[in-house]
C-alpha cells in the first residue's frame, strides 16, 4: 500500500510445501477470480571462482488480470547468502537499483507508486528470507526481475558443494514473450567455473539431471545441467578437487582500482585425528527438568543420557546441568571423562526427576558461559527440552553471541516443543537440531553424536605480516573454531596504497588441537588480483562485506572482545550504525537496508493497485521416521547397576559414593530398576570409559575366560593351515602353550574387547545404531593397545571372530 492511497490486499500462501530454494508458482482464488500467480519463469546461472560463487536469479512475472497489480513476493535463499544486486527489465528497459537505508528505500518506492511509476523493492524480511515488491504491473504486462547473491562454498567430504534453485514454475505466461530465449527447453541451470586448483570431477545430483561440460578458451569450464520436466528438487553441484586441503587465496581489485580484498581459505585435514577419536572437547548436557517433563519425557531423556554417556570420547570433559526455575549441576566444573566420573554421572541420571518448576533457559546459559572453554578444547552443548522456554529471543541472542567458541546440538522432545527455538539455537551456533516424537531415539542421538564428535582447531588467530599495522581490516576479527570437514575463510581488505612497498604479504592462521599447536601460512600476491570492471561483477569484495556484517551482528567484530561482549565504551547503537555503514559501503543487503529501483516513465494512472502477496515457504528440515521417540517402543531401559571395571587405576566400591554431594544433588540409593534391561544394553554398560571391555563382559556372550583358554588348548594340531595359524596367534596372545604362567592382563583385555566387538556385530546387526559408537571407541582402544604390545590388530580381530564362532 502506498502512503497516499489504500489498496485491496490479497494474501496468498502456498498450500504446497516447497523444497528448500525451490521458487515456483502459487495459485489461489480472490474476489471470485482464478489467479494464476507468478513467476512464469526462473533462470539460474552461477559463476564460481575457486571456492566462492555468485548466483544470478532471473524471474519473469506476468499480469494476466484485468487490473494493475502490485506483487509482494517472498522467498528463501541459503542462510549464508548475501544479496548484492537487484534490477528490473520492463518492456526492454533495464532499471537498476540503489541500496539505501530501509526506511528511505520504502519511502522512495511508495512515492513512485503514488506518482504512477513502476517501482521495485528488495529487502530482507528475516534471516534467510527475502521479499521483492513489484509495483504497478499493468494488465498483460510482463517484467524481468534479476537478483544476484554470493555464497562461500562448503565442503562435503572432499567435494565442494553448491546448491542451486530448481527453475520449475507453472504460472500462466504470454503466448509470445521478448524474454523466451532466457528460459530454454528443456529446463536447465548453468554455471561457469574458474579454478586455480586442479579439478578432477564435476557432478550434479537431482531428479534425472544430466551435465554438458565444455572447456572454454578463456580457461573457464562452462556447465549446463539439464533437468527433467518433473524435477522439483534443488540441484546440488559437486566439484571434486585433487587436493581439497591446500590453503587457497583469491584476490580481487574493486572497479575503482583503489582497494584490494583477499579471501584466504583454510581447510585443514583432521581426518586422522577424527579416525583416532583424538577429540579434545567439552560436552555439556543441558536437561530440561521442568514440571512438564514429568513421567515418560524425563524417563526417555534419562535413557538418552545413558546412551550419550557411554558413547563419549575418552579425551573429553563433560558435565550435566539440569534447568527449570533453578539450576542443578552434576559437577561444579566439567570433569575429565573416566570410569569414576562416568559412574557418578550414571548414578545421577538413574534418579533424575522433573522437579525444577518452570522453564528458564537464560540462567543455565549464564552458568555455561561464566567460564571460558578449556584451552585447546572446543565446547559443545546438548540441549534437551520438551516445550517453550521463558524469553526465547534472548536465549537465541545469547547463544549467537558465544557461537565463536560453542556449538549447540538441540533435541526437541514431544509435539509441544518450540520448534523455532530448538532450530534457531542450533543454526545460530553452527550446530544441528533434531526432533523426537515417535520411533527409536538411538538414530537421532547417533546422528548428533557423529556430528559433534569432530576434532577441532580452537583459539584461532590470524597474523598478517608485510603490511603496516592499521592499514588493513581483517574479517572475521575473532575467527571461530574449525571442526573436521569445515573450512574458515578470512578476508583482508586494504587500500591499494598500502601495497606501495610490496605487492605481497603473508597471512598465518594459528591455533590449538588439544595441547598441540597448529599453524598454516599463505602468501598473498596482489599482482594476481582479478580486476573487476563493474560493481555487480565483484565476488570477494561482496563476501567480505557479508563477513564484516556478520561479525558485527554476532559479536565477532573489532567492537567486541573474544567472549562476544562489547568493548568498554561501545554501545549497541554504535554497532547498528557500523552495520548500516558497512552495508551501504560494500553494497551488501542487510536488515537495515533495501534495494529500490524506479522506472521514471509514467506507466499508470494514479489509482490503487491490487496487492497480491506470494509467500513461498521452505520445507521444514525433514526428520526421518526413525529419528523420533515413541515411549511404547523403547525396548531397553537402563539399570542402576554399574559394571565399571577394576582395570588399572579404577577401583571403586559402593562406599566411594557414601556422602557424595554436588550442587543441588545428594547421592542416595537408586530406586529399584525398572523392568528388564535388554541384553544389548547390559553388555554395552560393561564398557569402560577408555573403550575396552573386561572379563565380566564375557558372561553376556555365554563365555568365561576359562572357556577361551580351554578352546585354545584343545584345538587340533592337524587342522587346516589357516585355522592352525589363527590358533597359534591366539595362543601367543594368551602366552605360550603349556606355560603355567598367567597371561598378561593387558593381552587378555585386548582379546576380550575384540571378542565383544565381533559379538555385537554378528548378534545385533539390526541394532547397529545402538552400538556403532561403542564399537568405534573399542576399536580405537584396540588399535592403540595393539601398537603398544606389538600385536597385529587385523589378525587379532579376525582370530577373535573365528574363536567366537567355535565357542557358540
C-alpha positions in Angstrom: 0.0 0.0 0.0 1.2 3.5 -0.7 1.2 6.2 1.8 -1.5 8.2 -0.1 -3.9 5.5 -1.2 -5.5 2.3 0.0 -5.1 -0.9 -2.0 -7.1 -4.1 -1.9 -4.7 -6.6 -0.3 -4.9 -10.3 -1.2 -2.6 -12.6 0.7 -2.0 -16.0 -0.9 0.2 -18.5 0.8 1.4 -21.7 -0.8 -0.7 -24.7 0.1 2.1 -26.9 -1.1 5.2 -27.0 1.0 8.1 -26.5 -1.4 11.6 -27.8 -1.0 14.4 -25.5 0.1 15.4 -23.0 -2.5 12.6 -24.0 -4.9 11.0 -21.0 -6.4 7.7 -21.7 -8.1 4.1 -20.7 -8.8 1.2 -20.3 -6.4 -2.5 -20.5 -7.4 -5.4 -19.2 -5.4 -8.8 -17.5 -5.7 -9.6 -13.9 -4.8 -12.8 -12.0 -5.4 -14.2 -14.9 -7.4 -11.4 -14.8 -9.9 -8.8 -17.5 -10.5 -5.4 -16.0 -10.0 -2.5 -17.9 -11.6 0.1 -16.1 -9.7 3.7 -15.7 -11.0 6.5 -16.1 -11.6 6.1 -17.6 -15.0 9.8 -18.3 -15.5 13.0 -18.7 -13.5 16.6 -18.8 -14.9 19.5 -19.7 -12.7 23.2 -19.1 -13.6 26.2 -19.3 -11.3 29.8 -18.1 -11.6 32.3 -20.0 -9.4 35.7 -18.6 -8.7 37.8 -21.1 -6.7 35.8 -21.6 -3.5 33.1 -18.9 -3.9 30.1 -18.4 -6.1 27.9 -15.6 -7.5 24.4 -16.7 -8.4 22.1 -14.8 -10.7 18.4 -15.5 -10.4 16.3 -14.1 -13.2 12.5 -14.3 -12.6 9.8 -13.4 -15.1 6.4 -12.1 -13.8 3.3 -11.6 -15.9 0.0 -10.0 -15.0 -3.0 -11.9 -16.5 -5.6 -9.9 -14.6 -7.8 -7.1 -15.8 -6.3 -4.6 -13.4 -2.9 -3.3 -12.2 -1.2 -5.5 -9.7 1.4 -4.8 -7.0 3.2 -8.1 -6.3 4.8 -8.9 -3.0 7.0 -12.0 -3.5 8.8 -13.6 -0.6 11.3 -16.5 -0.9 14.2 -18.1 0.8 17.9 -18.2 0.0 20.7 -20.2 1.7 21.4 -18.9 5.2 24.9 -17.9 4.1 23.8 -16.0 1.0 24.4 -12.3 0.7 22.2 -10.4 -1.8 24.4 -7.9 -3.7 22.4 -6.5 -6.7 18.9 -6.1 -7.9 17.4 -4.8 -11.2 14.3 -5.0 -13.4 13.7 -5.1 -17.1 10.3 -3.8 -18.0 9.4 -3.7 -21.7 13.0 -3.8 -22.7 14.2 -1.0 -20.4 16.6 -2.0 -17.6 16.0 -0.2 -14.3 18.9 -0.5 -11.9 18.5 -0.3 -8.2 20.2 1.7 -5.5 21.0 0.4 -2.0 19.5 2.7 0.7 18.6 2.7 4.3 15.5 0.6 4.5 13.0 3.3 5.5 14.4 5.7 2.9 14.1 2.9 0.3 10.5 2.2 1.2 9.6 5.9 1.0 11.2 6.1 -2.5 9.1 3.1 -3.5 5.9 4.4 -2.1 6.3 7.8 -3.6 7.0 6.3 -7.1 3.8 4.2 -7.0 1.8 7.2 -5.8 3.1 9.1 -8.8 2.1 6.4 -11.3 5.6 5.0 -11.9 6.7 1.4 -11.8 8.9 0.6 -8.8 10.8 -2.4 -7.4 12.0 -3.1 -3.9 14.1 -5.9 -2.5 14.7 -6.3 1.3 15.5 -8.9 3.9 12.4 -9.6 6.0 14.1 -12.1 8.3 17.1 -14.3 8.5 17.4 -16.0 5.1 14.0 -14.7 3.9 13.9 -12.0 1.2 11.0 -10.0 -0.2 10.6 -8.5 -3.6 7.9 -5.8 -4.3 6.9 -5.2 -7.9 4.7 -2.2 -8.2 2.1 -1.2 -10.8 2.3 -4.1 -13.2 -0.3 -3.3 -15.8 -2.7 -5.8 -17.5 -0.9 -8.2 -19.8 2.4 -6.7 -18.9 5.5 -8.8 -18.0 8.7 -7.8 -16.2 12.0 -9.5 -15.7 13.5 -9.2 -12.2 17.1 -10.1 -11.6 18.5 -10.7 -8.1 22.1 -11.7 -7.5 23.7 -13.2 -4.4 27.1 -14.5 -3.3 28.0 -17.5 -1.2 31.0 -19.3 0.2 31.0 -22.9 -0.9 31.2 -25.5 1.7 33.0 -28.9 1.6 31.2 -32.2 2.0 33.8 -34.8 2.3 36.4 -34.0 -0.4 33.8 -32.2 -2.6 32.9 -28.6 -2.9 29.1 -28.3 -2.7 26.9 -25.7 -4.4 23.1 -25.9 -4.2 21.1 -24.1 -6.9 17.4 -23.4 -7.1 15.3 -25.6 -9.4 13.6 -23.5 -12.1 10.3 -25.4 -12.1 7.5 -22.8 -12.4 4.0 -23.0 -13.8 2.3 -19.6 -13.9 0.3 -18.6 -16.9 2.5 -16.5 -19.2 2.0 -14.7 -22.5 1.9 -16.7 -25.8 4.8 -14.6 -27.1 7.5 -13.1 -24.9 10.5 -11.0 -25.5 12.3 -13.0 -22.8 11.6 -16.5 -24.1 15.3 -17.1 -25.0 16.2 -16.8 -21.3 14.1 -19.8 -20.4 15.2 -22.6 -22.7 13.5 -26.0 -23.1 14.4 -28.5 -21.7 14.8 -26.7 -18.4 18.3 -26.2 -17.1 20.6 -24.4 -14.7 24.1 -23.4 -15.7 27.4 -22.2 -14.2 30.9 -21.1 -15.2 33.8 -22.4 -13.1 37.2 -20.7 -12.8 39.7 -22.6 -10.6 43.4 -22.2 -9.7 43.2 -25.7 -8.2 43.2 -28.9 -10.2 39.7 -30.2 -10.6 39.2 -34.0 -11.0 35.4 -34.1 -11.4 32.2 -32.2 -11.7 28.9 -33.9 -10.9 25.3 -32.9 -10.2 22.6 -34.6 -8.2 18.9 -34.1 -8.7 15.9 -35.8 -10.4 17.1 -37.3 -13.7 19.5 -34.4 -14.5 22.4 -34.6 -17.0 25.5 -32.5 -17.5 27.0 -30.9 -20.5 30.6 -29.8 -19.7 32.8 -27.6 -22.0 36.3 -26.3 -21.5 36.3 -22.7 -22.9 39.3 -20.9 -24.5 39.5 -18.3 -21.6 40.2 -21.1 -19.1 36.8 -21.4 -17.6 34.7 -24.5 -17.6 31.1 -24.0 -18.6 28.4 -26.4 -17.4 24.7 -26.8 -18.3 22.7 -29.0 -16.0 19.6 -30.2 -18.0 16.6 -31.1 -15.8 13.7 -33.5 -16.2 10.3 -31.8 -16.6 9.0 -33.4 -13.5 12.1 -32.4 -11.4 11.3 -30.3 -8.3 14.4 -30.9 -6.1 17.2 -28.3 -5.8 20.2 -29.1 -7.9 23.4 -29.9 -6.0 26.7 -29.4 -7.8 29.7 -31.3 -6.6 33.2 -30.2 -7.6 36.0 -32.6 -6.6 39.4 -31.1 -6.2 42.7 -33.1 -6.4 43.9 -31.7 -3.1 41.0 -30.1 -1.2 43.1 -29.4 1.9 45.5 -26.9 0.4 45.0 -23.4 1.7 43.9 -21.1 -1.2 43.8 -17.4 -1.9 41.6 -15.3 -4.2 42.4 -11.6 -4.6 40.1 -9.0 -6.2 40.5 -5.4 -7.1 37.5 -3.2 -7.0 36.1 -1.4 -10.1 37.5 2.0 -9.0 41.0 0.4 -8.6 41.6 1.9 -5.2 41.2 -1.1 -2.9 42.1 -4.8 -2.8 40.3 -7.7 -1.0 41.9 -11.1 -0.4 39.8 -14.2 0.5 42.1 -16.7 2.2 40.7 -20.2 2.8 42.0 -22.7 5.3 40.7 -26.3 5.2 43.0 -28.4 7.4 42.9 -32.2 7.1 41.8 -33.5 10.5 40.6 -36.9 9.2 43.3 -38.9 11.1 42.5 -37.2 14.4 38.8 -38.0 13.7 39.5 -41.7 12.9 41.6 -42.0 16.1 39.0 -40.2 18.1 41.5 -37.6 19.3 38.7 -35.3 20.1 39.5 -32.6 22.6 36.1 -31.2 23.5 34.0 -30.2 26.5 30.5 -31.7 26.3 27.7 -30.2 28.5 24.2 -31.6 28.6 21.5 -29.0 29.4 18.5 -31.0 30.5 15.0 -29.6 30.9 13.7 -30.8 34.3 10.7 -28.5 34.4 7.3 -29.9 35.6 6.1 -30.6 32.0 8.9 -33.2 31.7 7.4 -35.4 34.4 6.7 -39.0 33.6 7.6 -40.5 30.3 9.5 -37.5 29.0 12.1 -37.5 31.8 12.3 -41.3 31.7 13.1 -41.0 28.0 15.6 -38.2 28.5 17.4 -40.3 31.1 17.6 -43.2 28.6 19.0 -40.7 26.0 21.6 -39.5 28.6 22.7 -43.1 29.3 23.3 -43.7 25.6 25.2 -40.4 25.4 27.4 -41.1 28.4 28.6 -44.5 27.1 29.4 -43.0 23.7 31.6 -40.1 24.7 35.3 -40.0 23.6 37.9 -40.7 26.2 39.7 -37.3 25.7 36.6 -35.2 26.5 35.5 -33.3 29.6 31.8 -33.3 30.4 29.0 -32.1 32.8 25.3 -32.3 33.2 23.2 -29.3 34.1 19.5 -29.6 34.8 17.4 -26.5 34.5 13.8 -25.3 35.2 13.1 -22.4 37.6 16.6 -23.1 39.1 19.8 -24.8 38.0 21.3 -28.1 39.2 24.8 -29.1 38.2 26.4 -32.6 38.4 29.9 -31.2 38.9 30.9 -27.6 39.9 33.1 -27.6 36.7 33.3 -30.0 33.8 35.3 -33.1 34.7 37.5 -35.4 32.6 35.7 -38.4 31.2 36.9 -41.5 33.0 35.4 -44.5 34.8 34.9 -42.6 38.1 33.1 -39.6 36.5 31.1 -41.9 34.3 29.9 -43.9 37.3 28.9 -40.8 39.1 27.0 -39.5 36.1 25.1 -42.7 35.5 24.1 -42.7 39.2 22.7 -39.2 38.9 20.8 -40.0 35.7 19.2 -43.0 37.3 17.4 -40.8 39.8 16.9 -37.7 37.8 13.4 -36.2 38.1 11.4 -33.4 36.6 11.2 -31.4 39.8 12.5 -27.9 38.9 9.3 -26.0 38.2 9.2 -23.6 35.2 11.5 -23.4 32.2 14.2 -20.6 32.4 17.0 -21.2 29.9 18.9 -18.0 30.4 20.2 -18.9 33.8 21.8 -22.2 32.8 23.3 -20.5 29.7 24.9 -18.0 32.0 26.3 -20.8 34.1 27.8 -22.4 31.0 29.3 -19.1 29.6 30.5 -17.9 33.0 33.7 -19.8 32.3 35.8 -19.9 29.1 36.3 -23.2 27.3 39.3 -25.2 28.3 42.4 -24.1 26.4 42.7 -26.2 23.2 39.2 -27.7 23.7 36.1 -27.0 21.7 32.8 -26.7 23.7 29.6 -28.3 22.6 26.2 -28.2 24.3 23.5 -30.7 24.0 20.1 -29.1 24.8 17.2 -31.5 25.6 13.8 -29.8 26.1 10.1 -30.6 25.6 8.5 -27.2 25.5 8.7 -23.4 25.2 11.1 -21.5 27.5 10.8 -18.1 29.0 12.2 -15.4 26.7 13.3 -17.5 23.8 14.5 -14.4 21.8 17.0 -13.5 24.5 18.2 -17.2 24.7 18.8 -17.3 20.9 20.7 -14.0 21.0 22.7 -15.1 24.0 23.7 -18.3 22.2 24.6 -16.4 19.0 26.9 -14.1 20.8 29.0 -17.1 22.0 28.9 -19.0 18.7 32.7 -18.4 18.2 33.5 -20.9 21.0 30.4 -23.0 21.5 28.2 -25.2 19.3 24.7 -26.3 20.3 23.1 -29.6 19.3 19.5 -29.4 20.2 16.7 -32.0 20.8 13.1 -31.0 20.7 11.1 -33.7 22.6 7.4 -34.2 22.0 4.8 -32.4 20.0 4.5 -29.2 22.0 8.2 -28.1 21.7 9.1 -24.6 20.4 10.5 -25.7 17.1 11.7 -22.2 16.3 13.8 -22.0 19.5 15.2 -25.5 19.0 16.2 -24.8 15.4 17.5 -21.3 15.9 19.7 -22.1 18.8 21.3 -24.8 16.7 21.7 -22.8 13.5 23.0 -19.6 15.2 25.8 -21.7 16.8 26.7 -23.8 13.7 25.2 -26.9 15.3 22.2 -29.1 14.3 18.7 -29.6 15.5 16.7 -32.8 15.8 13.1 -33.5 16.9 12.0 -36.6 18.7 8.3 -37.6 18.7 7.9 -41.3 17.9 10.1 -44.2 17.0 13.6 -45.2 18.0 15.6 -42.4 19.6 19.0 -44.1 19.1 19.2 -43.0 15.5 18.7 -39.3 16.5 21.4 -39.5 19.1 23.8 -41.3 16.8 23.4 -38.6 14.1 24.0 -35.8 16.6 27.0 -37.6 18.2 28.6 -38.2 14.9 28.1 -34.5 14.0 29.6 -33.4 17.3 32.4 -35.8 17.7 34.8 -34.0 15.4 38.3 -32.8 16.3 38.6 -29.1 16.2 41.3 -26.4 16.0 40.5 -23.8 18.7 41.9 -20.5 19.9 42.3 -19.3 16.3 44.0 -16.1 15.4 45.2 -14.6 12.1 48.5 -12.9 11.8 49.2 -10.6 8.8 52.8 -9.7 8.0 54.2 -7.5 5.3 51.7 -4.7 5.7 51.7 -1.7 8.1 49.5 -2.2 11.1 46.3 -0.2 10.8 46.5 -0.2 7.0 44.1 -3.2 6.6 40.9 -4.7 8.0 40.5 -8.4 8.8 37.2 -10.3 9.0 36.3 -12.3 10.9 38.1 -10.4 13.6 37.7 -13.3 16.1 37.8 -16.5 13.9 35.5 -19.4 15.1 36.9 -22.8 15.7 37.4 -25.1 12.7 35.9 -28.6 13.0 37.0 -31.5 10.9 35.5 -31.2 7.4 34.9 -27.5 7.8 36.9 -24.5 6.5 37.3 -21.0 7.6 37.6 -18.0 5.2 39.4 -14.9 6.4 39.2 -11.6 4.5 41.9 -9.0 4.3 40.7 -5.7 2.9 43.1 -2.8 2.3 43.5 0.3 0.2 45.8 0.0 -2.9 48.2 2.5 -1.4 49.0 0.0 1.4 50.8 -2.1 -1.2 53.3 0.7 -2.2 56.3 -1.0 -0.5 55.4 -4.6 -1.6 52.7 -6.3 -3.6 52.9 -9.4 -1.4 52.1 -10.2 2.2 51.6 -13.3 4.3 48.6 -14.4 6.4 49.2 -17.1 9.1 46.4 -18.9 10.8 47.4 -20.4 14.2 45.5 -22.3 16.9 45.5 -25.4 19.1 44.4 -29.0 18.7 44.3 -30.0 22.3 47.7 -29.0 23.6 49.3 -29.3 20.1 50.0 -26.1 18.1 48.6 -25.7 14.6 49.8 -23.2 12.0 49.2 -22.6 8.3 50.6 -19.8 6.2 49.5 -18.4 2.8 51.4 -15.8 0.7 49.1 -13.3 -0.9 50.3 -11.8 -4.3 48.3 -8.7 -5.2 49.7 -8.7 -8.7 47.5 -11.7 -9.4 44.3 -9.9 -8.3 41.2 -10.2 -10.5 40.3 -6.7 -11.8 36.5 -6.1 -11.7 35.0 -3.8 -14.3 31.5 -3.3 -12.9 30.4 -3.5 -9.3 27.9 -6.3 -10.0 30.9 -8.4 -11.1 32.5 -8.4 -7.7 32.6 -11.6 -5.6 35.4 -11.4 -2.9 34.5 -7.8 -2.0 30.8 -8.7 -1.6 31.7 -11.7 0.6 34.0 -9.5 2.7 31.0 -7.2 3.3 28.8 -10.1 4.3 31.5 -11.4 6.7 32.0 -7.9 8.3 28.3 -7.5 8.8 28.0 -11.0 10.4 30.9 -10.1 12.7 29.1 -7.0 13.9 25.7 -8.8 14.4 27.1 -11.9 16.0 29.7 -10.4 18.4 32.9 -11.3 16.5 33.9 -7.8 15.4 36.6 -5.4 16.4 34.0 -3.8 18.7 33.7 -7.0 20.7 36.0 -8.9 22.9 36.7 -12.7 22.5 33.6 -13.7 24.5 31.3 -11.6 22.3 30.8 -8.7 24.8 31.0 -5.1 23.7 34.3 -3.4 24.5 34.2 -0.7 27.2 32.5 2.5 25.9 30.9 0.8 22.8 27.1 0.9 22.7 24.6 -1.3 20.8 23.7 1.8 18.8 27.3 2.1 17.6 27.2 -1.4 16.4 23.9 -0.8 14.5 25.5 2.3 12.9 28.5 0.3 11.8 26.2 -2.4 10.3 24.4 0.2 8.2 27.7 1.9 7.2 29.2 -1.4 6.1 26.1 -2.5 4.2 26.0 0.8 2.2 29.8 0.9 1.6 30.1 -2.8 0.4 26.8 -3.0 -1.4 25.5 -6.0 0.6 21.9 -6.1 1.7 21.2 -6.4 5.4 18.3 -5.9 7.8 18.8 -2.2 7.9 18.9 -1.6 4.1 16.9 -2.3 0.9 17.4 -2.1 -2.8 15.0 0.2 -4.7 14.6 0.8 -8.4 12.2 3.3 -10.1 11.1 3.5 -13.7 10.8 7.2 -14.2 8.4 6.7 -17.1 4.7 7.2 -16.1 3.0 3.9 -16.8 -0.3 4.1 -14.9 -2.9 6.4 -13.7 -2.8 7.2 -10.0 -5.2 4.5 -8.8 -4.8 1.9 -6.1 -3.2 -1.3 -7.4 -4.3 -4.7 -6.1 -1.6 -6.1 -3.8 -1.0 -9.8 -4.3 1.3 -11.3 -1.7 3.1 -14.5 -2.6 5.0 -16.3 0.2 6.9 -19.4 -0.7 7.9 -21.3 2.5 10.9 -23.5 2.9 10.0 -27.1 3.6 10.9 -27.8 7.3 14.0 -29.8 7.6 13.0 -33.4 7.3 13.4 -35.6 10.3 13.4 -39.3 9.3 10.8 -41.6 10.8 13.5 -43.4 12.8 14.6 -40.1 14.3 11.6 -40.0 16.6 11.0 -41.5 20.0 7.9 -43.5 20.9 7.8 -44.3 24.6 5.9 -47.5 24.0 8.5 -48.8 21.5 11.6 -48.4 23.7 12.6 -51.9 24.4 15.5 -51.1 26.7 15.7 -49.2 29.9 18.9 -48.7 31.7 19.6 -50.3 35.1 21.0 -48.7 38.1 23.8 -51.3 38.2 27.2 -50.1 37.2 29.6 -52.6 35.9 32.7 -50.4 36.0 35.8 -52.4 35.7 38.7 -52.5 38.2 41.3 -52.5 35.5 44.4 -50.3 36.3 43.6 -47.2 38.2 39.8 -47.6 38.5 39.0 -49.4 41.8 35.6 -48.3 43.2 33.3 -49.6 45.8 29.8 -48.6 46.8 31.4 -46.8 49.7 33.0 -44.4 47.3 29.6 -42.9 46.8 28.7 -42.5 50.5 28.1 -38.9 51.4 28.8 -37.8 47.8 27.2 -34.5 47.0 27.2 -31.8 44.4 25.2 -28.7 43.8 21.5 -29.4 44.4 22.1 -33.2 44.5 22.7 -35.7 47.3 23.5 -39.2 46.3 21.1 -41.8 47.6 20.4 -45.4 46.8 18.6 -45.5 43.4 15.1 -46.8 43.2 14.8 -50.4 42.1 15.5 -50.8 38.3 12.6 -50.5 36.0 11.7 -53.7 34.1 14.2 -55.6 32.3 17.1 -54.0 30.6 17.8 -55.7 27.2 20.9 -58.0 26.9 22.4 -55.4 24.5 22.0 -52.6 27.0 23.6 -54.7 29.8 26.5 -55.6 27.6 27.1 -52.0 26.5 27.1 -50.9 30.1 30.1 -53.0 30.9 32.3 -51.0 28.6 34.8 -48.8 30.4 35.3 -45.1 29.6 38.6 -45.8 27.8 36.7 -48.1 25.4 37.7 -51.6 26.5 35.6 -54.5 27.9 36.6 -56.6 30.9 36.3 -60.3 31.9 32.8 -59.8 33.3 31.6 -58.8 29.8 32.2 -62.4 28.7 29.2 -63.6 30.7 26.8 -61.8 28.3 28.4 -63.8 25.5 27.8 -67.0 27.5 31.5 -67.5 27.9 34.2 -67.4 30.6 37.9 -66.8 30.3 38.4 -70.5 31.2 36.3 -71.5 28.2 38.5 -69.5 25.9 41.7 -71.0 27.2 40.3 -74.5 27.0 39.2 -73.9 23.4 42.8 -72.8 22.6 44.5 -75.7 24.4 42.2 -78.4 22.8 42.5 -77.3 19.2 43.5 -79.9 16.6 47.2 -79.7 15.6 46.2 -81.3 12.3 43.7 -78.5 11.5 43.8 -76.7 8.2 46.8 -74.3 7.9 44.5 -71.2 8.2 42.8 -72.4 11.3 46.1 -73.6 12.8 47.8 -70.2 12.2 44.9 -68.4 13.9 45.1 -70.6 17.0 48.9 -70.1 17.1 48.4 -66.4 17.1 45.7 -66.5 19.8 48.0 -68.8 21.9 50.7 -66.1 21.6 48.2 -63.5 22.8 47.5 -65.6 25.9 51.0 -66.8 26.4 52.9 -69.8 25.2 51.0 -73.1 25.1 51.7 -75.3 28.1 53.0 -72.4 30.2 51.8 -72.3 33.8 52.3 -68.5 33.9 49.3 -66.3 33.9 48.7 -64.5 30.7 49.3 -60.7 30.8 46.1 -58.9 31.8 46.5 -56.3 29.0 46.6 -59.1 26.4 43.5 -60.7 27.9 41.5 -57.5 27.9 42.7 -56.9 24.3 41.2 -60.2 23.2 38.1 -59.8 25.2 37.4 -56.4 23.7 37.9 -57.8 20.2 35.5 -60.7 21.0 32.8 -58.3 22.3 33.1 -56.2 19.1 32.7 -59.3 16.9 29.8 -60.4 19.1 27.9 -57.1 18.8 28.4 -57.0 15.0 27.2 -60.6 14.5 24.5 -60.9 17.2 23.0 -57.4 17.0 23.5 -56.4 13.4 19.9 -55.0 13.2 20.7 -52.6 16.2 23.8 -51.0 14.7 22.8 -47.5 15.8 22.9 -48.7 19.4 26.4 -50.0 19.3 28.1 -48.2 16.4 30.0 -45.6 18.5 30.6 -48.2 21.3 32.4 -50.5 18.8 34.2 -47.5 17.2 35.6 -46.4 20.6 36.6 -50.1 21.4 38.4 -50.5 18.1 40.3 -47.3 18.7 41.4 -48.6 22.0 42.4 -51.9 20.4 44.4 -50.0 17.8 46.4 -48.1 20.4 47.0 -51.2 22.7 48.0 -53.4 19.8 50.7 -50.9 18.8 52.0 -50.9 22.4 52.1 -54.7 22.6 53.3 -55.2 19.0 50.2 -57.2 18.1 48.7 -57.3 14.6 45.3 -55.7 15.1 43.8 -57.1 11.9 44.9 -60.6 12.7 43.7 -60.2 16.3 40.2 -59.2 15.2 40.0 -62.0 12.5 41.1 -64.5 15.1 38.6 -63.3 17.7 35.7 -63.7 15.2 36.9 -67.3 14.4 37.2 -68.1 18.1 33.7 -66.7 18.8 32.2 -68.9 16.1 33.8 -72.0 17.5 32.6 -71.2 21.1 28.9 -71.0 20.0 
